[in-house]
Amino acid sequence: MIQSLCFGMMTGEGSAIPLWSLIPFVLLLLMIASMPFIHKHWWEAHYSKVACLFAAMIVGYWGWGRGDWATILHTGHEYVSFMAIVLSLYVVAGGIHIRTKGEATPLTNSLFLLFGAVIANFIGTTGASMLLIRPWIRMNQYRITEYHIVFFIFIVSNVGGCLTPIGDPPLFLGYLKGIPFFWTLEMFWPAWLTAISMLLVIFYCVDHFNFLKAPKKVSEEETADNQWKVEGKRNLIPLLVILGAVFIKEPLFLREIIMFAAAGYSYWTTPKPIFKANHFNFEPIKEVGWLFLGIFATMIPALGYLGANAAQLGLDSPLKFYWLTGLLSGALDNAPTYLTFLSALLGLNGRSIENPADILWLISEKGIWVEAISLGAVFFGALTYIGNGPNLMVKTIAEQSKVNVPSFFGYLIRFSIPILLPVVTILGWLFFRAQ
């Protein structure tokens, strides 16, 4: 998708993208945000049809109207790749049950989130989120609130995974384009440590206040079965297979076939009591699959329009790239947004995203600019439920566990803007203002 859109940008074709073609994307986002609040039952019954309708409108226009089937096919491949890793990690993580011990204290909770932020760099934010969200809910079951889910999304599902290409989809796409594997760790660890520290301090203060109000007796309850214990360890093998498949580039779809096969093996060999203990079902991944089908399709003109007009956006500093990449990553899926701005940066320097030598030149001469784009995409992916794939799955799993979660606008207004936005603002000021 990005290759075709970037070609359109270079040839000037992108400038001819009509603004009306952005309407399905905007309407889909508005419906995702508002319909669960306006008419929840109708939305739960028909969101798949709505997503398919908007997707069909753009596919029809882009394919038959513009004759650009190459972009449609490439977007389809990206969607299949996205769903392969999300679905496979969801199934494998669902086959691992972590028993928790007692009622978590603020310190235990903070250490748990830190652990999630670390392992997100080894099994991805999707893998870490699916593995840890259920034990996170169980260890806080007597006093869990909305902010427990929100901070989990902030730290485990997004910010934590910025140290390796495995950690978050945008960084993996950069790795596939030629950015060295360990470059992200070398460049990003100061920002990672600063962001995680700030978020954990805020969380600890909020959680400490909540813990003081909780009934004392529940924090002292421990039984023989109420101990830390991991069941389903056999799923570590398919998990390693999935992570290894991430690095396969050719032949086409071999990576996805291996991932689906690993997920199938995990599902059919995992003892059913483990799935039952995790309250495992396919509803969260079903919702992600349908909604992101609509998002992937309808954002084709949005990304094309953005790429065509990048030069007119006044992107003349790393800080501006950080903010614009970030804000749009919160509204779009952060992976293609990252590639769009990386391509725009290369284009502004007379280089191409399809040339590995140009990628190496870019990180050598303008590494801080690439860092700004990367961190903008990863950190701001937590800005909304649709900024990054795991966000929506965490929300759905929490809802199925009868946990109150904020609505789309509630998440944005009550948590992202007052908590996350100041944090990313400070990070931008610390790391990019002087560049």
N, C-alpha and C positions, 0 to 999 in steps of 0.2 A: 504493500500500500504506500509506504513512505517513498519508495523508489519512484513509483509512478507519479505521486503528487509532487515530488521534488523535480521530476522532469517537467511537469506542467508548470512549475514555478519558474524554471530556467527558460522555458520557451515562451512564457507569457500567457500560456493557456489558462493557468490558475486565476489570472486576473479577470477572466470572463465568467468565473463561477457566480451565478446569480445569488443575491442575498436570500431569495425565497427558499432556496434549497437548504438553508440552515434551519428553516422552521421546524421540520420533523425532529431534529436533534433538540432544539429548544423545548418543543412541546413534550418530548419524551422525558427530559430532565424535570420539567415542571410537574408532570404526572407522577413520576417516581417520588418527587418531594411532597406532593400535596394529596394524592389520592388515598394513601393509607390513612390519612387524617379525615378526608372529606367523606369517603365511602369505602371503608376498609374491605368489607366482604365482597363488594363488586370488584375491587382491584385484585384481590387474591384469586378471584375466579377468572379474571380476564386479562391480567397483565401480560401473559404470553401472547395473546392475540394482538394486543396493542403494540408490543415490541415488534412482532412480525409484520404488522401493517406498516409501521413507519419504516422498517428495514426494506420492505418490498418497494415502497415509494422511491427510496433513494437508489436501490439496485436497478429498478426499472429506468429511472432517469439517467443514471450514470452509465448503465450498460447500453440500453437502446437509444436513449436521447443523445448521449455524448459519444457513444461507441467505444467507451474505455472499459472493456471487459477485463483487461489486464489488471487494473486496480481492484476490480471486484474479486477476481480470483486470488490475488495476493492478500486482500483483506480476509477472504475466506480461510486461507492458509494460516494467517496470523490468529484468527479466531479459534481454529482447531487446535493450534499449538497452545494457545492460552487455556483452553478448556482441558486439554490433555494434562497439563501440569497441575491445574487447579483441582480437577476431578480426581486424579490419581493420588495426590497428596491428601485430599479430603478423605478418600476411602481408607488409605493406609493409616492415617492418623486416627481415624475412627475405630481402627482395630487395635489401638493401644490405649489401655485404660490405666490412668494414674489415680491410685487411691490417696486421699489426703489425710492429714493428721490434725485433729482438733479444729478449732476455729482460728483462722489466721489473724495474727497481730499486724499492725501497720508495718513493722520491720520485716516480718515474714512476707507480707504482700510485696513490699518494695524489692526484696531480694528475688522473689519469684518473677517480677516484671523485668528485673535486670538479667536474670537467667534467660528469659524469653528474648530479650534484646540481643543477647550474645548468640544464642543458638539460631536465631533468625538468619544469621550470616552463613550458617552451615546447611540448613534445611529450607531456607527461604522464609519470607514472611507468611506465605500461605501455609507451609508445613508447620511452622512454629505456632501460628494462630489456631490451626485445627487440632494440634496436639495438646495445647495448653488451655484453650478457652473453657472446656468442660471442667477440668480440675480447678480452674480459677473460680468458676461459679460455685462448685461444691465447697471449696475451702472458705468461701465467704457467704454461704447460703443463709446464715441467720441474720445477716445485716447488709446484704448486697444491695447496691443502689445503682443509679444510672452512671454515676461517675466511675464506678469500677469497670464497666464495659467501655466507656469512652477512653479512659487512660490505657486500657489494654489495647485498644485500636491505635491510639497515639504511639505507644512504645513498642509493642510486639508486632503489630500488623504493618507498621510503616517505618518510623524513625530508626528502630533497631537494626534494620537490614541494609544499612548503607555502606558496610565495610567490604563486602565482596560482591562480585557479579551474581553469585547465587542468591544473595540476599533479597534483591528486589528486581522485578521485571525490567525496569528502565536500564539498570546497570548491566543486566545480562545482555540486553540488546546492544549496548555499547561495547561489551566484550566481543560479541559476534562481529561487530564492525571493525575490530582491531585494537581496542583499548586493552593494554596488558592486564592480566588477571589481578596482580597484586598492586597495581597502581592505585586502585580505589582505597585499599587499606592504608597505603603510604600517605595518601593525600587527605583522606576524609576522617581519620581517627580523632583529630582535635575537635572537629565539629560534632562528630558522633558523641564523644565523651561529654562535651559541653551541653548538647541537646538532651542526652539521656539524664545527666545530672540535674539539669533544671527541671525537667518533667518529673523526675523521681522525688525531688524536694517538694515540689508543689503537691504531688500525690500524697506523700507521707503526711504533710500538714493536714490535708483534707481528710485522709483516712484516720489519722489520729483523733480528730474531732468526732468522726463517726463512731470510732471504736469506744470512746468514752461514754457514748450514749447507748451502746449495746448492752443487753442483759449479761451480767457477769457469768451466770451459770453455764451458758452455752460455750464460752471460751474454755471451760474446764472439762468439757465432756470428751472422754477418750475411752474406747473399748478395744477389744482385741483386734477388731476389724478396722478400727479407725487409726491406721498407721500409714505412713508413706510406703507405697508399694506400686510397682509397675507390672502390669499384665499385658500379654500380647507381644512380648519381646521378639517373637519370630518375625514380626512385621518390619524389623530393622533391615532385613534382607531385601524385600521389595522396595523399601525406602532408599537404600543405597543404589539399587538398580535404577530407580527413577532419577536420582541425582546424577548418576553416571550418564544416563541418556540425555540429560540436558546439554551435554557437550557434543552430541552427534549432529552434524549439519547435513550430511548427505548419506544415502539417497533420500529424496523427498518423502516425508511422512514416516521414515523408519523410527525417528525419535518418538513420535506420537504413538506408533504401534507398540513400541516397547513399554511406554508409560501406561497405556491402557491394559496391556497384558499383565504388567506388574500389579495394577489395581485389581484386575480380575482374579489373579492368584491370591492376593491378600484377602479379597472379599470371600472367596470360596473356601479358604483354609482357616480363616479366623473363627474360633469358637463363638457361637451365637450369644452366649452369656456376656461376652465382652462388648459386643455391639449393644446388647440390651442395657448393660450397665452405663454405657455412654449415651443412651437414648438416641442411638444412631438412626437416621433415616436420610433420604435423598432430597428432601424438600429444600434445604438451604442451597445445595448445588444446582437444583432445578431452577430456583429463582435467579441465581447468578447467571446460569446458562442462557435463559430467555432474555433477561434484561440486557446483558452484555452483547447478545446477538444484535439487539436493536441499537445499542450504543456504538458498537464497532461499525455497523453499516451507516448510521446517520451521521457519524462524525467524519465521514470521508470528505464531504464538501467543507465542513468546518476546518479541518486540518489543511485542506487544499487552499482555502481562502487565506488562512493564517500564513501558510508558507509563501504564497504569492505576494503577500504584502509585508513580509518581515522587514524588508529594507526601509519601509516607511514608518516603522514603529519606533525609530530612534533608539535602537538597541546598541548603544555605544559604550557600555560598561558592564562588567560582570554582575554588578548589583542589579541592573535593569534586567539582564537575562535571568537572574535568580528570581526576581519578583514575577516577571511575566510567565516564565516557565512554571513557577509554583502556583500562581493563581489559576492558570488554565489547567494545570494538573489536578486541581481540586474539582474543576467542573468537567473535565474530560478524563478519560483513563490516562494515568500518568506515563505509561510506557510509550505510546505513539506521540504524546506531547513532547517527551524527552527527545525522541528521534527527530521530530520536526524542528526543534530549536537547535539541536546539534547540527542538522543539515543546514539550517539558516546561518549559523556561525561559520561553518565551512564555506558556504556560498559567499558570505560577506568578505571572506579572505581569498576568494578565487580558487577554492578547493572543492573536492567532491567527497561525499560520504561513502561512495562506492570504491574509493581508492585507499587501501590500508596505509600506504605511505603518507597520504594526506592526514589520516587520523594520527599517526605517530608524530607528524610535524605539529599538529594542533596541540597535542598534550605536552609537547616539548616547548613550544613557543607561547602557547596561550592556555596552559594547564589550569590556571585559576578560573578562566572562563568556562571550561568544561566542568570544573568542580561546581561552579555556580549553577549551571544547568542541571547537573546531577542531583545536587542537594535540594534544589528547588523542586524537582520532580518527586524525590523520595519523601522529603519532609512535608510538603504541602499535599501529598497524596492522602494524608489524614484529615484534610480540611472538610471533606464531605464523605458520605457513605459510598459514593461512586468513584472517588479518586483513586482507589486501589482495590483490586479484586477481593482480598480477604475481608475488607471492611463490611461488606454486605453479608458475607457468610457469618461473621461473628455476630452481627445484629440479629440475623434470623435464628441462629442457634440459641442466643440469649432469650429471644422471644418464645421459642419452643420450651425453654426451661422456666417459663413464667417469670422472667426477670423484666422489670420495667426498663425500657430503653427509650431514649429521646427520639422524637420524630425527626425527619430530615431537617426541617428548619429549626427545631429545638436543638438538635446536635450542633448546627451551625451557629445559632445565636447565643445559646447558653454555655457552650463549651469551646468550639473552635475559635470564635472571635475573641472571647475574653481570656482564654488560656493559651491555645496554640499560637494564635496570631502574634501576641507579644513575644513569645519564645522565638519564633522564626524571624521576627523583626530584629531582636537582639542578635541572633546568629548572623543575619545579613550585615548588620552594622559592625559586628566584630571581625568578620572574615572577608567582607567584600567592599566595604565603604572606601578603603584607601586605594583600591585598584583602578 
